[in-house]
Amino acid sequence: MLYGVLSRTSIKVKPFSVFLMLRYFYRKDSYALFSILLYVLQS
């Protein structure tokens, strides 16, 4: 679910907006941030 939202959003928003979103998720779960970073780098 989270990956699907990120993949659809990252195409439309600017990299800085993605960075802010990553910071928001980092406050909630550091492991989620790590997974999202790997997902973004691979795409």
C-alpha positions in Angstrom: 0.0 0.0 0.0 2.7 2.5 1.0 4.9 1.5 -1.9 2.0 2.0 -4.4 1.2 5.5 -3.1 4.9 6.5 -3.1 5.5 5.1 -6.7 2.5 7.0 -8.0 3.3 10.2 -6.1 7.0 10.4 -6.8 6.4 10.7 -10.5 4.2 13.7 -10.0 5.9 15.6 -7.1 9.3 17.2 -7.0 12.3 15.4 -5.3 12.1 17.9 -2.4 8.5 16.9 -1.7 9.5 13.3 -1.7 12.3 14.2 0.8 9.8 15.9 3.1 7.5 12.8 2.8 10.5 10.6 3.7 11.2 12.7 6.8 7.6 12.4 7.8 7.7 8.6 7.6 11.1 8.6 9.4 9.5 10.1 12.4 7.1 7.2 12.5 9.3 4.3 11.5 13.0 4.3 10.7 12.7 0.9 9.1 10.0 2.2 6.7 12.3 5.0 5.7 15.1 2.6 4.9 12.7 0.4 2.8 11.3 3.5 1.0 14.8 4.8 0.2 15.8 1.4 -1.3 12.6 1.4 -3.3 13.1 4.9 -4.7 16.8 4.2 -5.6 15.8 1.0 -7.5 13.1 2.7 -9.5 
